[in-house]
Amino acid sequence: MTFLFFSANPIINIVVPLRGKAEGASNAEIGIMMGAYMLTSMLLRPWAGNVVARFGPQFVLRLLLLANFVILALYAFFGLEWYVMLRALQGVTTAFFSLALQMGIVDTLPEKERSQGLSLYLLAGMLPTVVLPMAALYLWNWGEMHTFTATMLIIGLAAGFVGYHSPLPSRLASSSTNVQTSSTLAQLNQLWSNRAFLVCSTAMLIASIGFGAVVTFIALYTKQSGVGNAGIYLMIQAGVIVISRFALRKKVPSDGKWPAGLTIRLLLCMTIGTGLLAMSIYWGTAYMYVAAALIGFGMALLYPTLMTYLTFVLPAASRNTLIGLFIAMSDLGVVLGNMAMGPIADHLSYSIMYSVCALLLLAAAAVVGFNGRRLITDSQ
């Protein structure tokens, strides 16, 4: 179900920027178009956590899968000028889908298996990005828009059919025991005093900025520079994410202890990868594909590592809402990677834009290192 739900994104991530550039859109306009998806998803995450807790994952899932099919069908009737709206609506469905699935996993699995469950969920969400970017390039280079539309309809229908029969719980255990008692606003007020949440969110935000900029602009970067192939790059990056999340799922800490060393190494891995991507225009294609592997590896383990840690240390009464906000911070990073980095690419270059992302990732590693001892003490 997760595989099918996210299958539309790799195709849209390739086709929409290329179509936008072909119709005269600037990088900033393309960034806004693509960023609308994560912007609405980000804004709705905290509220989605309470909605899932109130109505249960199964009910929420069935409703949003129907909405997802309708939204994908609208690509058949609207042109490029409507894509901002369609991407924003897709962000709404994604906010509730990911919260329903992840809260269902956290609520039903034993604590020692929680990180594995989240890793496998994320694995299923990344699988479409392994092979579908090449299919998207085929749709753009040799297909026509009605083929793209038919593909969206098939994906939406298949996800809805499989999802309707999903075994998610109808209610969360925390809801049945009245743990979720405070309002969303009251729960959000707690985050300012929660150092673990702030550090994890900062690291995830910056990592997502770099990752979002890579995914959105890689097709335009390779086309302008003549170095590498965007489809191959995205397949390598996604393939590394998929393999790492499956092979190393048992290595992700699931004990509630602050994983400072692992987090810093993953951020540095992404820093080096983004720097190599920036320099590949001068150094060659091989460095671009090495960058894909490094960025993919860092992103593969960073999210489940931080997410699993927070499920242990956040207060039970506000866990759903604050987890939703943590995911929203990840979404915000992708939005900034689209909207803020697009103008940098317009006024300077793609290479400089990726260099800025590398510096931000280095700063994130410094933040984690600076706060490491305090969080270890808090965990103890």
C-alpha positions in Angstrom: 0.0 0.0 0.0 2.8 2.4 0.9 4.7 1.5 -2.3 1.6 2.3 -4.4 0.7 5.5 -2.6 4.1 7.0 -3.1 4.6 5.8 -6.7 3.2 9.0 -8.2 5.8 11.2 -6.6 9.0 10.0 -8.5 7.1 10.5 -11.8 5.8 13.9 -10.8 9.3 14.9 -9.5 10.7 14.4 -13.0 7.8 15.3 -15.3 6.7 18.6 -13.6 10.0 20.4 -13.5 10.8 19.4 -17.1 7.4 20.5 -18.3 7.7 23.7 -16.3 11.1 24.5 -17.9 9.7 23.6 -21.4 6.8 26.1 -20.9 9.1 28.9 -19.7 8.9 28.6 -15.9 11.8 29.9 -13.8 13.6 27.8 -11.2 11.9 29.8 -8.5 8.5 29.1 -10.0 9.3 25.4 -10.4 10.5 25.4 -6.7 7.2 26.9 -5.6 5.3 24.4 -7.7 7.1 21.4 -6.2 7.4 22.9 -2.7 3.6 23.3 -2.4 3.4 19.6 -1.8 5.5 19.6 1.3 4.3 23.0 2.5 0.7 21.8 3.0 1.9 18.5 4.4 4.1 20.3 6.9 1.3 22.6 8.0 -1.1 19.8 8.7 1.2 17.3 10.4 0.6 18.3 14.0 -3.2 18.5 13.5 -3.1 15.1 11.6 -1.5 13.5 14.7 -4.6 14.4 16.8 -7.0 13.4 14.0 -5.4 10.0 13.7 -5.6 9.5 17.5 -9.2 10.6 17.6 -10.7 8.6 14.6 -8.2 5.8 14.3 -5.6 5.0 11.5 -8.0 2.7 9.5 -10.8 5.3 9.0 -8.4 8.1 8.2 -6.5 5.9 5.7 -9.6 4.9 3.7 -10.8 8.5 3.4 -7.5 9.9 2.3 -6.9 7.1 -0.3 -10.2 8.1 -2.0 -9.1 11.7 -2.0 -5.7 10.7 -3.4 -7.4 9.0 -6.4 -9.5 12.1 -7.1 -6.5 14.4 -6.9 -4.4 12.2 -9.3 -7.3 12.1 -11.7 -7.4 15.9 -11.9 -4.1 15.9 -13.7 -6.1 14.8 -16.7 -8.1 18.0 -16.7 -5.8 20.8 -15.5 -2.7 22.4 -17.1 0.6 23.5 -15.6 -0.9 26.6 -14.0 -3.0 24.4 -11.7 -0.2 22.1 -10.6 0.6 24.2 -7.5 -3.0 23.5 -6.3 -2.7 19.8 -7.1 0.6 19.4 -5.4 -0.7 21.2 -2.4 -3.7 18.8 -2.2 -1.3 15.9 -2.5 0.5 17.2 0.5 -2.7 17.1 2.5 -3.2 13.4 1.8 0.4 12.6 2.5 0.3 14.3 5.9 -2.5 12.0 7.1 -1.2 8.9 5.3 2.2 9.0 6.9 0.8 9.8 10.4 -1.7 7.0 10.1 0.9 4.5 9.1 3.7 5.5 11.4 1.5 5.9 14.5 -0.1 2.5 13.8 3.4 1.0 13.6 4.6 2.7 16.8 1.4 1.8 18.7 1.4 -1.9 17.8 5.0 -3.1 17.6 7.1 -4.0 20.7 9.6 -1.3 21.6 12.6 -3.3 20.5 11.1 -3.8 17.0 9.9 -0.2 16.6 12.9 1.0 14.7 12.7 -1.9 12.3 9.0 -1.3 11.6 9.6 2.4 10.9 12.6 1.5 8.7 10.6 -1.0 6.6 7.7 1.6 6.2 10.2 4.1 4.9 11.8 1.4 2.7 8.4 0.8 1.1 8.0 4.5 0.5 11.4 4.7 -1.2 11.1 1.7 -3.4 9.2 3.6 -6.2 12.1 6.0 -6.5 14.4 3.2 -7.6 12.9 2.4 -11.0 10.2 5.0 -11.6 12.5 8.0 -12.4 13.6 6.2 -15.6 10.0 5.5 -16.4 9.2 9.2 -15.9 12.0 10.2 -18.3 10.5 7.8 -20.8 7.0 9.4 -20.4 8.6 12.8 -20.9 10.9 12.0 -23.8 8.8 9.6 -25.8 5.4 9.5 -24.3 2.6 12.1 -24.3 0.6 13.8 -21.5 -2.3 11.4 -21.8 0.1 8.6 -21.0 1.2 10.5 -17.9 -2.4 11.0 -16.9 -3.3 7.3 -17.4 -0.3 6.4 -15.2 -1.6 8.6 -12.4 -5.1 7.1 -12.6 -3.7 3.5 -12.4 -1.5 4.4 -9.4 -4.4 6.1 -7.5 -6.8 3.2 -8.2 -4.4 0.5 -7.2 -3.4 2.3 -4.0 -7.0 2.7 -3.0 -7.9 -0.9 -3.7 -5.0 -2.3 -1.7 -5.4 0.3 1.1 -9.0 -0.4 1.7 -8.1 -3.9 2.9 -5.2 -2.8 5.1 -4.8 -4.4 8.6 -4.2 -1.1 10.4 -5.9 -0.8 13.9 -9.2 1.0 14.0 -8.1 2.8 17.2 -4.8 3.6 18.7 -4.1 2.1 22.1 -3.1 5.5 23.5 -6.5 6.8 22.6 -8.4 4.0 24.3 -6.5 4.7 27.6 -7.1 8.5 27.4 -3.5 9.3 27.2 -4.1 11.9 24.5 -6.0 14.5 26.6 -4.5 18.0 26.0 -5.3 20.2 23.1 -3.0 20.5 20.1 -1.9 24.0 21.1 -1.1 23.0 24.6 1.0 20.1 23.4 2.9 22.4 21.0 3.8 24.7 23.8 5.8 21.9 25.4 8.3 21.7 22.5 10.2 24.8 23.4 11.5 23.2 26.6 12.3 19.9 25.0 15.9 19.9 23.9 15.7 16.5 22.3 12.9 17.6 20.1 14.7 20.8 19.1 18.0 19.2 18.3 16.4 16.3 16.3 14.2 18.7 14.4 17.0 21.0 13.5 19.1 18.1 12.2 16.2 16.7 10.2 15.2 20.2 8.9 18.7 20.9 7.4 19.2 17.4 6.1 15.8 17.7 4.3 16.8 21.1 2.8 19.8 19.4 1.0 17.8 16.4 0.0 14.8 18.4 -1.3 17.1 20.6 -3.4 18.8 17.5 -4.9 15.6 15.8 -5.9 13.9 18.9 -7.3 16.8 20.3 -9.4 18.9 17.3 -10.3 17.1 16.9 -13.7 17.8 20.5 -14.6 21.3 20.4 -13.2 22.3 17.4 -15.3 20.6 18.9 -18.4 22.4 22.2 -18.1 25.8 20.8 -17.2 25.7 17.8 -19.5 27.2 15.7 -16.7 25.5 12.5 -15.7 21.9 11.3 -16.1 19.2 12.4 -13.7 17.3 9.1 -13.9 20.5 7.1 -13.1 21.4 9.5 -10.3 18.0 9.1 -8.6 18.0 5.4 -9.1 21.4 5.1 -7.4 20.4 7.4 -4.5 17.1 5.6 -4.0 18.7 2.2 -4.4 21.2 3.0 -1.7 18.3 4.2 0.6 16.3 1.0 0.0 19.2 -1.4 0.5 20.5 0.5 3.6 17.1 0.6 5.3 16.6 -3.1 4.7 20.1 -4.4 5.4 20.7 -2.1 8.4 17.2 -1.9 9.9 18.4 -3.9 13.0 21.3 -1.5 13.5 19.1 1.5 14.1 19.1 2.2 17.8 15.7 1.3 19.5 16.6 1.8 23.2 15.8 5.4 23.9 19.5 6.5 24.2 20.7 9.5 22.3 22.6 8.3 19.2 25.0 11.3 18.9 27.9 9.6 17.2 25.7 7.9 14.6 23.7 11.1 13.9 26.9 13.1 13.3 28.4 10.5 11.0 25.2 10.4 8.9 25.1 14.2 8.6 28.8 14.3 7.6 28.2 11.6 5.0 25.5 13.9 3.5 27.8 16.9 3.7 30.5 15.1 1.7 28.0 13.8 -0.8 26.4 17.2 -1.4 29.8 18.8 -1.8 30.8 16.2 -4.4 27.5 16.9 -6.2 28.4 20.6 -6.4 31.8 19.8 -7.8 30.8 17.1 -10.2 30.2 19.8 -12.9 34.0 20.2 -12.8 35.2 16.8 -11.8 33.0 14.5 -13.8 30.1 12.1 -13.8 31.7 9.5 -11.4 31.7 12.0 -8.6 28.0 12.7 -9.1 27.1 9.1 -8.7 29.3 8.7 -5.6 27.5 11.7 -4.3 24.2 9.9 -4.9 25.3 6.9 -2.8 26.6 9.1 0.1 23.5 11.3 0.2 21.3 8.2 0.0 23.1 6.4 2.8 22.9 9.4 5.1 19.3 10.0 4.5 18.4 6.3 4.7 19.3 6.0 8.4 19.0 9.6 9.7 15.2 9.7 9.7 14.5 6.4 11.4 17.3 7.0 13.9 15.9 10.4 15.0 12.2 9.3 14.7 12.7 6.2 16.9 14.6 8.1 19.5 11.8 10.7 19.8 9.1 8.0 20.2 10.9 7.0 23.4 11.7 10.4 25.0 8.6 12.5 24.1 5.8 12.7 26.7 3.1 10.1 26.0 0.3 12.7 26.3 1.7 14.8 23.4 3.7 12.2 21.4 1.4 12.0 18.4 1.2 15.7 17.9 5.0 16.3 18.5 5.9 13.4 16.2 3.6 15.0 13.6 5.5 18.3 14.1 8.9 16.5 13.8 7.8 15.1 10.4 6.5 18.6 9.5 10.0 19.9 10.1 11.3 17.3 7.7 8.7 18.5 5.2 9.7 22.2 5.9 13.2 21.3 4.9 12.1 19.9 1.6 10.0 23.0 1.0 13.0 25.3 1.7 15.1 23.1 -0.5 12.6 23.8 -3.3 11.6 27.4 -2.7 14.7 29.0 -1.1 17.3 27.2 -3.2 15.6 27.8 -6.5 16.4 31.6 -6.4 20.0 30.8 -5.5 20.3 28.6 -8.6 18.6 31.4 -10.7 21.0 34.1 -9.6 24.2 32.1 -9.1 24.4 28.5 -10.2 23.3 25.0 -9.3 26.8 24.2 -8.2 26.8 27.1 -5.7 23.4 26.1 -4.5 24.5 22.6 -3.6 27.6 24.1 -2.0 25.3 26.1 0.3 23.4 22.9 1.2 26.7 21.2 2.1 27.7 24.1 4.5 24.2 23.9 6.1 24.7 20.1 6.7 28.1 20.7 8.3 26.5 23.2 10.6 23.8 20.7 11.5 26.5 18.2 12.5 28.1 20.9 14.7 24.7 21.5 16.4 24.3 17.8 17.2 27.9 17.5 18.5 27.5 20.6 20.7 24.3 19.3 22.3 25.4 15.7 22.5 26.6 15.5 26.1 23.5 17.3 27.4 21.2 14.9 25.6 23.1 11.8 26.8 22.6 13.1 30.4 18.9 13.7 29.8 18.6 10.1 28.4 20.3 8.7 31.4 
